[in-house]
Amino acid sequence: MIKQYSVGVIGATGMVGQRFVTLMENHPWFRLTALAASSRSAGKTYAEAVKDRWALDTPMPEEAGKFVVLDAQADTEKLASMVDFCFCAVDMKKEDIRALEEKYAKLECPIVSNNSAHRWTDDVPMVIPEINAHHIAIIDAQRKRLGTRRGFIAVKSNCSLQSYVPALHPLKKYGLEKVLVCTYQAISGAGKTFAHWPEMVDNCIPYIGGEEEKSEREPLKLWGRMEGGKIVKAEGPSITAQCFRVACQDGHMAAVFMKFLDGKAPSMDAIKADWAAFRGPAQDLELPSAPKQFLHYFEEPDRPQTRLDRNLEHGMAVSIGRLRPDTQYDYKFVCLSHNTLRGAAGGAVLLAELLCAKGYMD
Ligand SMILES: NC(=O)c1ccc[n+]([C@@H]2O[C@H](COP(=O)([O-])OP(=O)(O)OC[C@H]3O[C@@H](n4cnc5c(N)ncnc54)[C@H](OP(=O)(O)O)[C@@H]3O)[C@@H](O)[C@H]2O)c1
């Protein structure tokens, strides 16, 4: 029998924070006990602090609306004393986020983070539970460095790569040499709705600051190995990326081209069979937020589509389609994942479930 954990959300008023708050409602293991944001929101009830910023289709959970929002920077000790661990998704300077997350970890409050600030800290695991769950063992080294008994930081990867890394992962065994990817990313990825970003209606912006570097580099940490208390990034495959902001509310799509080492390209049937069979520790451990089938392949030529498929398996599955040979690479395909669910809050909740199941939150 899994125990119940008291959970806080730092950055609760934001786009990702709102997702966390809704995902905690009726969660079988987690119970929301504290919400925090900036000093602008602190002291107000959550309902007051969010007011006309509520961005989700589902209504704000009634209980959460009554919480008085804490100041994430001024009330650290109070917040840490109210929870077993916190999720964190804040819009602040990177160095301030790094310091804030470390402060909570040193107060023995584990942090499961959506922020990019600690993704390249050597002993901070960056985890997609189906792909590199074993990286959480690096937490022992991190706790030694921080001098903590239970406090640590674990992070999830960027939302842009959440569809194509899972699709490529089961194909690495064939000798994947290089990948070209173009992403078509929804506006909620910037914490926005169309009401707050009218310039995005009927528009496409071919630039998202820092996103292409993250899309190219972060997969190599996910595929990296543990060595001497550090995660050392993988050498390949080499990835090149272009990231576009498109006029969709939710759901990041990716057009992917892949080339295998000479003579190693598998058949299309073998690739589809690998996708259908793929499961990881999230499924084996039957974590509450894990999709039953992680990768769904659509045979229809016009799928996946953002509006039709982003919510597959509560927004936690990845949809793939249009696998076909390419004239320059071996194959090309399209894939999609929900950026604020699997790509952000949902992915972090799944990571927290993994950490609980493996005893890191006790
Ligand atoms: N949106 C996505 O799809 C997505 C996906 C993956 C990762 N992320 C990452 O998640 C983080 C949050 O993104 P978002 O889209 O949710 O942003 P957002 O909607 O702009 O929300 C930002 C949150 O940060 C809080 N905040 C700002 N300054 C603060 C301060 N000085 N101290 C404490 N809290 C402060 C805000 O509180 P107030 O309301 O009080 O200002 C708000 O709760 C970012 O690091 C982002 O890169 C987002």
The ligand as a Tripos MOL2 file, in Angstrom:
@<TRIPOS>MOLECULE
LIG
   48    52     1     0     0
SMALL
NO_CHARGES

@<TRIPOS>ATOM
      1 N1          4.2220   25.9480  -20.5900 N.am      1 LIG1
      2 C1          4.8240   24.8270  -20.9390 C.2       1 LIG1
      3 O1          4.3400   24.0420  -21.7890 O.2       1 LIG1
      4 C2          6.1230   24.4300  -20.2930 C.ar      1 LIG1
      5 C3          6.6500   23.1880  -20.6040 C.ar      1 LIG1
      6 C4          7.8260   22.7570  -19.9890 C.ar      1 LIG1
      7 C5          8.4650   23.5940  -19.0960 C.ar      1 LIG1
      8 N2          7.9640   24.8220  -18.8240 N.ar      1 LIG1
      9 C6          8.6920   25.6410  -17.8360 C.3       1 LIG1
     10 O2          7.9040   25.7840  -16.6600 O.3       1 LIG1
     11 C7          8.1640   27.0670  -16.0700 C.3       1 LIG1
     12 C8          6.8630   27.8210  -15.9180 C.3       1 LIG1
     13 O3          6.2660   27.9910  -17.1880 O.3       1 LIG1
     14 P1          4.7760   28.5370  -17.3600 P.3       1 LIG1
     15 O4          4.4730   28.3970  -18.7980 O.co2     1 LIG1
     16 O5          3.8740   27.8980  -16.3520 O.co2     1 LIG1
     17 O6          4.9860   30.1010  -16.9600 O.3       1 LIG1
     18 P2          3.9050   31.1830  -16.5130 P.3       1 LIG1
     19 O7          2.5350   30.8000  -16.9250 O.co2     1 LIG1
     20 O8          4.4520   32.4840  -16.9390 O.co2     1 LIG1
     21 O9          3.9420   31.1090  -14.8780 O.3       1 LIG1
     22 C9          5.0470   31.5400  -14.1620 C.3       1 LIG1
     23 C10         4.8950   31.2550  -12.6590 C.3       1 LIG1
     24 O10         6.1010   31.6900  -12.0150 O.3       1 LIG1
     25 C11         5.7390   32.5060  -10.8960 C.3       1 LIG1
     26 N3          6.7840   33.4600  -10.6250 N.ar      1 LIG1
     27 C12         7.2420   34.4670  -11.4240 C.ar      1 LIG1
     28 N4          8.1960   35.1710  -10.7800 N.ar      1 LIG1
     29 C13         8.3560   34.5930   -9.5510 C.ar      1 LIG1
     30 C14         9.1780   34.8690   -8.4230 C.ar      1 LIG1
     31 N5         10.0430   35.8970   -8.4320 N.pl3     1 LIG1
     32 N6          9.0750   34.0730   -7.3440 N.ar      1 LIG1
     33 C15         8.2010   33.0320   -7.3150 C.ar      1 LIG1
     34 N7          7.3830   32.7330   -8.3530 N.ar      1 LIG1
     35 C16         7.4540   33.5050   -9.4530 C.ar      1 LIG1
     36 C17         4.4550   33.1760  -11.3350 C.3       1 LIG1
     37 O11         3.7870   33.6720  -10.1920 O.3       1 LIG1
     38 P3          2.8400   35.0190  -10.2620 P.3       1 LIG1
     39 O12         1.5550   34.5850  -10.9110 O.co2     1 LIG1
     40 O13         2.6750   35.3860   -8.8380 O.co2     1 LIG1
     41 O14         3.5770   36.0210  -11.0880 O.co2     1 LIG1
     42 C18         3.7350   31.9990  -11.9970 C.3       1 LIG1
     43 O15         3.1620   31.1760  -10.9980 O.3       1 LIG1
     44 C19         9.1890   27.7670  -16.9740 C.3       1 LIG1
     45 O16        10.4850   27.5230  -16.4660 O.3       1 LIG1
     46 C20         8.9980   27.0620  -18.2940 C.3       1 LIG1
     47 O17        10.1500   27.1000  -19.0680 O.3       1 LIG1
     48 C21         6.7900   25.2540  -19.3770 C.ar      1 LIG1
@<TRIPOS>BOND
     1     1     2 1
     2     2     3 2
     3     2     4 1
     4     4     5 ar
     5     4    48 ar
     6     5     6 ar
     7     6     7 ar
     8     7     8 ar
     9     8     9 1
    10     8    48 ar
    11     9    10 1
    12     9    46 1
    13    10    11 1
    14    11    12 1
    15    11    44 1
    16    12    13 1
    17    13    14 1
    18    14    15 2
    19    14    16 1
    20    14    17 1
    21    17    18 1
    22    18    19 2
    23    18    20 1
    24    18    21 1
    25    21    22 1
    26    22    23 1
    27    23    24 1
    28    23    42 1
    29    24    25 1
    30    25    26 1
    31    25    36 1
    32    26    27 ar
    33    26    35 ar
    34    27    28 ar
    35    28    29 ar
    36    29    30 ar
    37    29    35 ar
    38    30    31 1
    39    30    32 ar
    40    32    33 ar
    41    33    34 ar
    42    34    35 ar
    43    36    37 1
    44    36    42 1
    45    37    38 1
    46    38    39 2
    47    38    40 1
    48    38    41 1
    49    42    43 1
    50    44    45 1
    51    44    46 1
    52    46    47 1
@<TRIPOS>SUBSTRUCTURE
     1 LIG1         1 GROUP 0 **** ****
